[in-house]
Each structure stands twice: as structure tokens, then as C-alpha cells.
Amino acid sequence: MRPVRVVEGLVAPLDRSDVDTDQIIPKQFLKRVERTGYGRFLFHDWRFLPDGSPRPDFVLNRPELAGASVLVTGRNFGCGSSREHAVWALQDAGFEVVVAPSFADIFRSNALGVGLLAVELPEAAVAGLLARAAAGDGYRLRVDLEAQVVADAKGFRESFSIDPFRKRCLLEGLDAIGLTLRHEGDILRYERDRGFA
């Protein structure tokens, strides 16, 4: 996992609440074993018509939002099943931060566990961000994990909370495997002392 410190990027506004993981990455695309390749299926049923052509009215199909790295969305994002593929699809599509008033617990845990920063802000603040991003003039945000602040160039500034352990893992780029490997010497000694190695 690569460290997350500051993300500055174009904002894509998805003004919907209760977006579940089957909407983020529909079940028919869960046949891969790698973490990559899911981005092209992100929000598939919303992004594409039955014939496979892009829906012109879906926000992520707007050409001016190509390359967006910050997704701002409604409350209870990532509800539904616990599929980690939803997080992988967002990352594979280029998103590094999702900002919402609230997240489903398992989605938040999956996101923070693989380096996708899930930031909770008050509902009124998120509504303001959605409105600014919907204007279509290339709205950008700066998300500073170390300072725990979301800001823009026009004076918006809002602090956010994050579990200190999760924050440290993100800043240091440590997923579950990375955390375990920090104790590799102790693990090897334990195995050697008990005759396993």
C-alpha cells in the first residue's frame, strides 16, 4: 500500500445517498482474483445503457471530470454487502479519497485497509461541496491527512476525525501484511525457537 498524506485533485460529485456496493461494482464483475481491472466496471449500471454506450447524463461520464481523484457523495456510502471489490473499483478508476457524511462500517474499514481515504464531513459541508463541484468549472479539493483538513482555494476548510491507528497506517503505507512484516524478526525468532524453521 502506498502512503497517503495529501491528495489534491479534481472533484466528482455523486449526489446520491445509500449507494450500496452492488451499485459501486455489480456482482457480475466479481470473477477476477486480482485487485486491478475493476475500474472500468465502476457504477456500471448507472454509467452505461443496456447496449453498452455511456449514459450522457451520468456524472462520471462528463468529459470535464476525467481524471477526478476525489469523489464527494451522500450519506451511508458503501452500504450493502461487504465486498472489498467496491473499494478496488474506486481505486482502479483513479479515486484516492471519498468524502461523505457517513459510510457503512465495513466499507470504511475496507477502504482504510487498502489506502482509500474515507473522510466524513458534516452533511451541510458535503452539500456545499456537491454544489460547488456540480458547477462544472473544475472544482478541486486538497485533503491533508496529517492535518486532518479538507480545503479548497476559495476559502472552504473543514476538519475531519480519523482513528489514530488507521491514520498512522495510511501515513506509513501499512496494510495488514505490512503491519505483520514489521514484526518479521520476532516471527522468525518464534518459529526458530519452536523448531518450525
Rosetta silent file (secondary structure, phi, psi, omega in degrees, C-alpha in Angstrom):
SEQUENCE: MRPVRVVEGLVAPLDRSDVDTDQIIPKQFLKRVERTGYGRFLFHDWRFLPDGSPRPDFVLNRPELAGASVLVTGRNFGCGSSREHAVWALQDAGFEVVVAPSFADIFRSNALGVGLLAVELPEAAVAGLLARAAAGDGYRLRVDLEAQVVADAKGFRESFSIDPFRKRCLLEGLDAIGLTLRHEGDILRYERDRGFA
SCORE:     score description
SCORE:     0.000 S_00000001
   1 L     0.000  134.402  179.126    0.000    0.000    0.000 S_00000001
   2 L   -87.830  147.374 -178.019    1.391    3.380   -0.849 S_00000001
   3 L   -60.683  148.044  175.171    1.366    6.084    1.824 S_00000001
   4 L  -116.962  122.507  177.845   -1.438    8.647    1.849 S_00000001
   5 L  -125.872  -65.687  178.455   -0.541   12.114    3.070 S_00000001
   6 E  -129.123  131.647  174.258   -2.029   14.860    0.910 S_00000001
   7 E  -119.445  122.578  173.935   -4.390   14.387   -2.007 S_00000001
   8 E  -117.761  124.184 -177.868   -5.103   17.339   -4.256 S_00000001
   9 E  -166.664  169.775  175.734   -7.495   16.635   -7.062 S_00000001
  10 E   -66.019  140.750 -176.819  -10.485   17.233   -9.237 S_00000001
  11 E  -102.452  130.328  171.108  -13.809   16.509   -7.529 S_00000001
  12 E  -104.083  122.412 -179.339  -16.520   14.278   -8.994 S_00000001
  13 E   -93.497  118.931  175.430  -19.913   14.928   -7.338 S_00000001
  14 E  -114.216   90.770 -172.134  -22.149   11.867   -6.922 S_00000001
  15 L   -82.727   69.811  178.889  -25.190   13.388   -5.239 S_00000001
  16 L  -141.511  141.777  175.126  -26.784   10.137   -4.062 S_00000001
  17 L  -103.108  162.383  176.709  -27.296    8.627   -0.626 S_00000001
  18 L    56.265   40.735  176.711  -27.305    4.943    0.340 S_00000001
  19 L   -75.020  114.483 -176.638  -25.068    3.922   -2.563 S_00000001
  20 E   -92.914  166.694 -173.479  -24.568    0.215   -1.997 S_00000001
  21 H   -66.054  -24.564  176.911  -21.634   -1.918   -3.034 S_00000001
  22 H   -74.042  -22.847  172.853  -23.632   -3.669   -5.771 S_00000001
  23 H   -80.313  -34.901  178.833  -24.128   -0.269   -7.396 S_00000001
  24 H   -66.776  -48.464  176.516  -20.444    0.548   -6.976 S_00000001
  25 L  -142.431  100.918 -177.408  -19.345   -2.751   -8.560 S_00000001
  26 L   -58.354  149.956 -171.864  -22.157   -5.055   -9.744 S_00000001
  27 H   -57.391  -30.857 -176.392  -21.876   -8.738   -8.817 S_00000001
  28 H   -67.301  -10.554 -179.292  -21.352   -9.995  -12.384 S_00000001
  29 H  -103.313   13.354 -175.832  -17.902   -8.373  -12.401 S_00000001
  30 L   -94.494   26.934 -175.581  -16.569  -10.108   -9.282 S_00000001
  31 L   -91.012   -8.265 -178.753  -14.930  -13.001  -11.136 S_00000001
  32 L   -82.152  153.451  176.897  -11.391  -11.604  -11.097 S_00000001
  33 L  -104.857  -13.544  177.889   -8.861  -12.593   -8.438 S_00000001
  34 L   -83.984  166.291  175.627   -6.616   -9.539   -8.871 S_00000001
  35 L   -86.552   -9.032 -175.926   -7.261   -6.160   -7.275 S_00000001
  36 L  -104.266  165.265  176.303   -6.944   -4.402  -10.627 S_00000001
  37 L    91.878    0.527 -178.197   -9.195   -4.176  -13.650 S_00000001
  38 L   -89.086  -17.948 -174.595  -12.379   -3.240  -11.793 S_00000001
  39 H   -57.407  -36.601 -178.245  -12.321    0.485  -12.594 S_00000001
  40 H   -70.090  -12.922  178.638  -13.982    0.101  -15.962 S_00000001
  41 H  -103.029    1.722 -178.484  -16.972   -1.520  -14.228 S_00000001
  42 L   -58.431  127.959 -179.398  -17.373    1.167  -11.543 S_00000001
  43 L    52.182   36.496 -172.295  -21.054    2.205  -11.286 S_00000001
  44 H   -50.877  -49.666 -174.735  -21.626    0.120  -14.423 S_00000001
  45 H   -69.488  -21.472  175.751  -25.418    0.038  -14.328 S_00000001
  46 H   -89.135  -31.388 -174.445  -25.575    3.812  -13.842 S_00000001
  47 H   -81.710  -26.930 -171.477  -22.816    4.645  -16.323 S_00000001
  48 E  -125.354  146.951  173.808  -23.935    2.562  -19.281 S_00000001
  49 L   -78.630  165.614  179.817  -27.095    1.948  -21.273 S_00000001
  50 L   -55.083  -27.572  179.162  -28.170   -1.664  -21.994 S_00000001
  51 L   -83.708    0.882  177.907  -26.366   -1.510  -25.358 S_00000001
  52 L    92.888   -5.545  179.059  -23.091   -0.623  -23.571 S_00000001
  53 L   -80.580  150.597 -178.042  -22.963    3.018  -24.631 S_00000001
  54 E   -66.665  140.879  173.338  -22.305    5.650  -21.948 S_00000001
  55 L   -76.292  118.298 -176.136  -25.289    7.402  -20.356 S_00000001
  56 L   -65.148  -21.907 -176.335  -24.717   11.063  -21.191 S_00000001
  57 L   -92.067   -1.614  179.922  -26.473   12.238  -18.018 S_00000001
  58 L   -85.164  132.287 -169.788  -24.352   10.250  -15.546 S_00000001
  59 H   -55.187  -40.769 -176.718  -21.870   12.478  -13.737 S_00000001
  60 H   -74.918   -5.257  174.973  -18.785   10.272  -14.203 S_00000001
  61 H   -92.361   -1.389  178.783  -19.319   10.293  -17.967 S_00000001
  62 L   -72.957  124.278 -176.198  -18.800   14.058  -18.127 S_00000001
  63 H   -57.163  -33.014 -177.860  -15.534   14.686  -20.043 S_00000001
  64 H   -71.067  -10.125  177.829  -14.517   17.550  -17.754 S_00000001
  65 H  -101.024    4.593  176.614  -14.413   15.098  -14.816 S_00000001
  66 L   -59.189  131.501 -179.900  -11.963   12.696  -16.447 S_00000001
  67 L    87.892    7.861  178.111   -9.124   12.117  -14.029 S_00000001
  68 L   -61.962  138.662 -179.803  -11.071   13.046  -10.892 S_00000001
  69 L  -117.884   -5.479  178.809   -9.396   11.687   -7.765 S_00000001
  70 E  -122.476  121.924  176.668  -11.868   12.906   -5.120 S_00000001
  71 E  -104.480  125.474  175.669  -15.422   11.556   -5.008 S_00000001
  72 E  -111.629  129.182 -171.421  -17.937   13.560   -2.963 S_00000001
  73 E  -147.351 -178.561 -175.787  -21.163   11.726   -2.277 S_00000001
  74 L   -84.463 -178.606 -175.021  -24.158   11.300    0.030 S_00000001
  75 L   -66.831  158.030  175.794  -24.634    9.632    3.402 S_00000001
  76 L    59.935   39.142 -179.687  -24.284    5.897    4.055 S_00000001
  77 E   -70.172  136.918  177.009  -21.926    5.345    1.138 S_00000001
  78 L    84.778   20.050  177.424  -20.838    1.730    0.643 S_00000001
  79 E   -71.248  176.122 -179.912  -23.787    0.068    2.360 S_00000001
  80 L    97.700 -144.289 -175.254  -24.879   -3.428    1.337 S_00000001
  81 L   -71.312  166.524 -173.508  -22.570   -6.397    1.046 S_00000001
  82 L   -89.995   14.996 -173.676  -19.041   -6.379    2.407 S_00000001
  83 L   -57.641  122.669  177.420  -17.291   -6.841   -0.957 S_00000001
  84 L   -69.789  -17.984  179.685  -13.831   -5.302   -0.926 S_00000001
  85 H   -57.507  -28.760  179.643  -14.096   -5.144   -4.720 S_00000001
  86 H   -61.715  -42.528  177.963  -16.068   -1.894   -4.323 S_00000001
  87 H   -67.353  -43.948  179.832  -13.005   -0.210   -2.865 S_00000001
  88 H   -60.109  -38.622 -179.917  -10.746   -1.763   -5.508 S_00000001
  89 H   -64.996  -42.760  178.080  -13.036   -0.460   -8.281 S_00000001
  90 H   -62.436  -46.187  178.797  -12.900    3.083   -6.909 S_00000001
  91 H   -63.200  -43.951 -177.516   -9.113    2.957   -6.608 S_00000001
  92 H   -64.924  -26.675  177.248   -8.688    1.396  -10.048 S_00000001
  93 L   -82.909   -1.941  175.222  -10.805    4.220  -11.507 S_00000001
  94 L   103.591    1.996  179.825   -8.367    6.743  -10.005 S_00000001
  95 L   -81.486  134.721  178.592  -10.133    7.807   -6.818 S_00000001
  96 L  -112.225  -20.210 -178.233   -7.893    8.366   -3.801 S_00000001
  97 E  -140.395  139.484  168.936  -10.445    9.982   -1.460 S_00000001
  98 E  -121.779  127.931  179.193  -14.181    9.608   -0.908 S_00000001
  99 E  -112.473  128.671 -179.338  -15.904   12.361    1.091 S_00000001
 100 E  -154.769  162.687  175.055  -19.368   11.707    2.539 S_00000001
 101 L   -68.678  -28.273  178.034  -21.447   12.498    5.626 S_00000001
 102 L  -161.738  158.061  178.946  -21.248    8.806    6.615 S_00000001
 103 E  -128.838  152.253  168.485  -20.035    5.428    5.402 S_00000001
 104 L   -64.331  140.866 -173.877  -21.126    1.880    6.008 S_00000001
 105 H   -57.399  -45.990 -176.820  -18.752    0.491    8.650 S_00000001
 106 H   -67.670  -39.557  177.440  -17.420   -2.427    6.589 S_00000001
 107 H   -60.795  -47.273 -179.530  -16.863   -0.226    3.530 S_00000001
 108 H   -58.157  -45.358  179.842  -14.935    2.321    5.637 S_00000001
 109 H   -62.235  -45.639  177.743  -12.811   -0.441    7.141 S_00000001
 110 H   -60.479  -43.448 -178.284  -12.106   -1.982    3.712 S_00000001
 111 H   -62.409  -53.176 -177.869  -11.241    1.431    2.263 S_00000001
 112 H   -64.748  -28.147 -179.612   -8.840    2.471    5.007 S_00000001
 113 H   -70.833  -20.342 -179.409   -7.304   -1.005    4.984 S_00000001
 114 H  -119.686    8.173  173.132   -6.138   -0.689    1.377 S_00000001
 115 L    97.309   14.794  172.510   -5.314    3.017    1.220 S_00000001
 116 L   -97.123  116.212 -175.565   -8.534    4.681    0.027 S_00000001
 117 E   -77.383  117.479  177.326   -9.128    7.626    2.363 S_00000001
 118 E  -103.067  112.334 -173.789  -12.756    7.758    3.528 S_00000001
 119 E  -111.250  123.470  175.635  -13.445   11.207    5.002 S_00000001
 120 E   -97.304  127.524  175.082  -16.609   12.017    6.944 S_00000001
 121 L  -126.307  160.204  177.502  -17.736   15.649    6.995 S_00000001
 122 L   -57.558  149.481 -176.218  -20.969   17.218    8.270 S_00000001
 123 H   -56.878  -39.696  179.870  -23.918   16.891    5.901 S_00000001
 124 H   -64.420  -39.183  178.247  -24.129   20.658    5.326 S_00000001
 125 H   -65.476  -42.141  178.838  -20.448   20.808    4.368 S_00000001
 126 H   -64.732  -40.068  177.896  -20.852   17.906    1.943 S_00000001
 127 H   -59.499  -40.537  177.164  -23.927   19.570    0.399 S_00000001
 128 H   -64.286  -42.068  178.544  -21.818   22.677   -0.231 S_00000001
 129 H   -64.335  -42.161  178.620  -19.042   20.632   -1.829 S_00000001
 130 H   -60.609  -42.960  179.948  -21.534   18.826   -4.064 S_00000001
 131 H   -64.408  -43.946  179.773  -22.989   22.150   -5.225 S_00000001
 132 H   -63.982  -42.916 -178.299  -19.549   23.626   -5.976 S_00000001
 133 H   -69.193  -32.211 -178.870  -18.430   20.503   -7.854 S_00000001
 134 H   -69.592  -17.835 -179.876  -21.683   20.318   -9.841 S_00000001
 135 L   -63.084  -22.010  174.065  -20.982   23.771  -11.314 S_00000001
 136 L    78.398   22.694 -179.012  -18.601   22.042  -13.729 S_00000001
 137 L  -106.632   29.355  176.733  -15.721   24.512  -13.544 S_00000001
 138 L    74.765   43.051 -177.441  -13.032   22.047  -12.495 S_00000001
 139 L   -64.232  132.301 -176.389  -13.615   22.216   -8.753 S_00000001
 140 E  -125.473  150.445  175.549  -10.652   20.879   -6.780 S_00000001
 141 E  -127.073  154.349  171.988  -10.052   19.913   -3.158 S_00000001
 142 E  -117.696  122.082  179.134   -6.969   19.403   -1.036 S_00000001
 143 E  -113.315  113.013 -177.246   -7.271   16.656    1.566 S_00000001
 144 E  -106.158  106.145 -177.561   -4.468   16.737    4.108 S_00000001
 145 L   -68.054  -41.703 -177.275   -4.471   13.570    6.202 S_00000001
 146 L   -61.241  -44.184  179.211   -1.732   14.677    8.564 S_00000001
 147 L   -83.893  -13.140 -177.581   -3.561   17.928    9.427 S_00000001
 148 L    57.459   52.966 -177.016   -6.969   16.200    9.059 S_00000001
 149 E  -136.066  138.992  169.957   -8.328   19.047    6.939 S_00000001
 150 E  -110.277  130.030 -176.644  -10.293   19.287    3.681 S_00000001
 151 E  -146.214  159.594  171.580   -9.900   22.652    1.934 S_00000001
 152 L  -126.987  178.548 -177.407  -10.323   24.412   -1.401 S_00000001
 153 L   -80.529   -4.548 -175.088   -8.772   27.518   -2.925 S_00000001
 154 L  -105.957   11.484  175.157  -11.931   29.568   -2.299 S_00000001
 155 L   106.945   -6.334  176.308  -11.904   29.511    1.500 S_00000001
 156 L   -71.124  134.893  177.839  -13.652   26.247    2.341 S_00000001
 157 E  -154.406  124.435 -178.250  -11.923   24.496    5.234 S_00000001
 158 E  -142.995  132.324  176.755  -13.289   21.670    7.362 S_00000001
 159 E   -83.384  155.186  175.367  -11.552   19.367    9.839 S_00000001
 160 L  -136.117  157.493  178.647  -12.274   15.657    9.984 S_00000001
 161 L  -100.077  152.170  174.449  -11.705   12.892   12.516 S_00000001
 162 L  -154.328  144.329  176.966   -9.952    9.602   11.909 S_00000001
 163 L   -57.219  130.018 -177.033   -8.913    6.744   14.154 S_00000001
 164 H   -57.400  -38.210  179.216   -5.248    7.357   15.139 S_00000001
 165 H   -65.256  -45.436  178.323   -4.200    3.800   14.296 S_00000001
 166 H   -62.591  -39.674  179.070   -5.800    3.987   10.829 S_00000001
 167 H   -61.118  -46.775  179.766   -4.213    7.384   10.284 S_00000001
 168 H   -60.368  -43.290  179.578   -0.764    6.043   11.123 S_00000001
 169 H   -61.356  -43.277  179.323   -1.236    3.069    8.796 S_00000001
 170 H   -65.667  -45.734 -179.677   -2.283    5.339    5.931 S_00000001
 171 H   -61.440  -35.124 -177.954    0.558    7.807    6.505 S_00000001
 172 H   -94.779   -3.349  179.801    3.097    4.969    6.597 S_00000001
 173 L    69.525   40.269 -176.175    1.508    2.919    3.794 S_00000001
 174 L  -108.556  112.412  169.309    0.873   -0.094    6.020 S_00000001
 175 L   -91.557 -172.530 -176.774   -1.819   -2.610    5.145 S_00000001
 176 H   -59.752  -38.148  179.488   -2.374   -5.785    7.224 S_00000001
 177 H   -68.845  -43.183  178.498    0.567   -7.524    5.540 S_00000001
 178 H   -61.207  -39.791  177.016    2.832   -4.525    6.031 S_00000001
 179 H   -63.141  -42.488  179.118    1.923   -4.368    9.705 S_00000001
 180 H   -63.699  -42.680 -177.339    2.716   -8.056   10.105 S_00000001
 181 H   -67.266  -18.350  175.053    6.049   -7.724    8.297 S_00000001
 182 L   -65.402  -18.445 -179.910    7.138   -5.056   10.782 S_00000001
 183 L  -110.242   22.145 -175.975    7.411   -7.964   13.230 S_00000001
 184 H   -57.337  -42.069  179.625    9.154  -10.313   10.810 S_00000001
 185 H   -60.124  -45.319  178.663   12.216  -10.655   13.061 S_00000001
 186 H   -63.666  -40.396 -179.785   10.073  -11.619   16.065 S_00000001
 187 H   -64.238  -44.326 -179.963    8.071  -14.084   13.955 S_00000001
 188 H   -64.597  -41.224  177.475   11.231  -15.742   12.630 S_00000001
 189 H   -62.288  -44.223  178.726   12.702  -15.977   16.143 S_00000001
 190 H   -58.765  -46.577 -179.828    9.468  -17.525   17.450 S_00000001
 191 H   -65.378  -41.105 -179.730    9.455  -20.107   14.649 S_00000001
 192 H   -64.972  -43.813 -178.580   13.147  -20.873   15.135 S_00000001
 193 H   -63.274  -26.666 -179.078   12.773  -21.226   18.923 S_00000001
 194 L  -102.713    7.782  175.061    9.982  -23.753   18.462 S_00000001
 195 L    78.621   18.538  179.467   11.710  -25.710   15.730 S_00000001
 196 L   -85.343  -21.775 -175.368    9.430  -24.588   12.881 S_00000001
 197 L  -118.946    0.000    0.000   12.191  -23.008   10.821 S_00000001
